Every structure is written in structure tokens, then in C-alpha cells.
Amino acid sequence: MLDSKLQRVTLTHISLTLVGLMWVFPFLHYYHKYPITTFYQEWWSALLGVLALAGLIARDYWREAAIPRIVQLPVALIVVVLLQMSLGMMPYAGQGLLYIL
């Protein structure tokens, strides 16, 4: 038996599904007469994106999210690279920006 939590579909699940459809559905829309596709695909994408924003209405979305501790490592490395760039320890600024990327 599945747990009742797994069977419940929330507004977040619906929003994530709509975001996935926003990326996939415009490419599956086949209606066009000209060699260049029309704006029907973009309209579908925009509509699905606006519908996906419905998840922002829910109160559960605005709870304080727990940030994992592993996130501190990339942030610390970015701070070190920015510090080295500001002190002139890197010969090229692009090199530091590439590390940050």
C-alpha cells in the first residue's frame, strides 16, 4: 500500500507538471502552414507558465525553506575567488569569472 502522503496531489505537483509541459508541449504542437512556425507554440508556453504560477498562491509555498549545508561550499568558493580577484591575485578577470561560473 502506498502512503497517503504519496497519493495526495498538491498544488506544487500541479505547478511542476505545468512547468514540464511548458517546456515540452510547444514542440509537440504541429499546427503551422508556413515554413516558419507561428506564435501558437509561444502562446501555449506562456499560458502554461502563467498557470504554473498558481502555486505561488498557496500558503505552504511561502514557508521558510531549509537550505542544505552543502550549499555553503560553493558560496565559500565564490567568495574566495571574488576576494582573489579584488586583491589582484588573478591575472585576468575572465579567469575568475570562469571559476565562478
C-alpha positions as CSV (number, residue, x, y, z in Angstrom):
1,M,0.0,0.0,0.0
2,L,1.1,3.5,-0.8
3,D,1.3,6.0,2.0
4,S,-1.5,8.6,2.0
5,K,1.2,11.3,1.5
6,L,2.2,9.8,-1.8
7,Q,-1.4,9.6,-3.0
8,R,-2.1,13.3,-2.4
9,V,-1.6,15.6,-5.3
10,T,-0.8,19.1,-4.1
11,L,-0.7,22.5,-5.9
12,T,3.1,22.2,-6.1
13,H,2.8,18.9,-8.1
14,I,0.4,20.5,-10.5
15,S,2.7,23.6,-10.9
16,L,5.7,21.4,-11.6
17,T,3.7,19.4,-14.1
18,L,2.7,22.6,-15.9
19,V,6.3,23.8,-16.0
20,G,7.3,20.5,-17.6
21,L,4.5,20.8,-20.1
22,M,5.6,24.4,-20.7
23,W,9.0,23.1,-22.0
24,V,7.6,20.1,-23.9
25,F,4.2,21.0,-25.3
26,P,5.1,23.8,-27.7
27,F,7.4,21.4,-29.6
28,L,4.6,18.9,-29.9
29,H,2.1,21.5,-31.3
30,Y,2.1,20.7,-35.1
31,Y,-0.3,23.4,-36.4
32,H,1.5,25.6,-38.9
33,K,1.1,26.3,-42.6
34,Y,4.2,28.4,-43.3
35,P,7.8,27.3,-43.4
36,I,8.3,29.3,-40.3
37,T,6.3,28.3,-37.3
38,T,3.7,30.7,-35.9
39,F,3.4,32.1,-32.4
40,Y,1.0,29.4,-31.3
41,Q,3.8,27.5,-29.7
42,E,4.9,30.5,-27.7
43,W,1.4,31.3,-26.6
44,W,1.0,27.8,-25.3
45,S,4.2,28.1,-23.4
46,A,3.2,31.5,-21.9
47,L,-0.2,30.2,-20.9
48,L,1.3,27.1,-19.2
49,G,3.8,29.3,-17.4
50,V,1.2,31.6,-16.0
51,L,-0.9,28.7,-14.9
52,A,2.2,27.2,-13.2
53,L,2.5,30.4,-11.1
54,A,-0.8,29.4,-9.4
55,G,1.5,27.5,-6.9
56,L,2.6,30.9,-5.5
57,I,-0.9,31.5,-4.2
58,A,-0.7,28.6,-1.7
59,R,0.4,29.4,1.9
60,D,2.6,26.3,2.0
61,Y,4.8,27.7,-0.7
62,W,5.8,30.7,1.4
63,R,7.1,28.7,4.3
64,E,10.7,29.1,5.3
65,A,12.7,26.6,3.2
66,A,15.6,24.7,4.9
67,I,18.8,25.3,3.0
68,P,21.2,22.3,3.0
69,R,24.6,22.9,4.5
70,I,26.3,21.7,1.3
71,V,25.3,24.9,-0.3
72,Q,27.8,26.7,1.8
73,L,30.7,25.1,0.0
74,P,30.1,26.7,-3.5
75,V,29.2,30.0,-1.9
76,A,32.5,30.0,0.1
77,L,34.5,29.1,-3.1
78,I,32.8,32.0,-4.9
79,V,33.7,34.4,-2.1
80,V,37.3,33.2,-2.2
81,V,37.5,33.8,-5.9
82,L,36.0,37.2,-5.6
83,L,38.4,38.1,-2.9
84,Q,41.4,37.0,-5.0
85,M,40.0,39.0,-7.9
86,S,39.7,42.1,-5.8
87,L,43.2,41.7,-4.4
88,G,44.7,41.3,-7.9
89,M,45.9,37.8,-7.4
90,M,44.4,36.6,-10.7
91,P,46.0,37.9,-13.9
92,Y,42.7,38.0,-15.9
93,A,39.3,38.9,-14.6
94,G,37.7,36.4,-17.1
95,Q,39.6,33.6,-15.4
96,G,37.9,34.4,-12.1
97,L,34.5,34.7,-13.7
98,L,35.0,31.4,-15.4
99,Y,35.7,29.8,-12.0
100,I,32.6,31.3,-10.6
101,L,30.5,30.0,-13.5
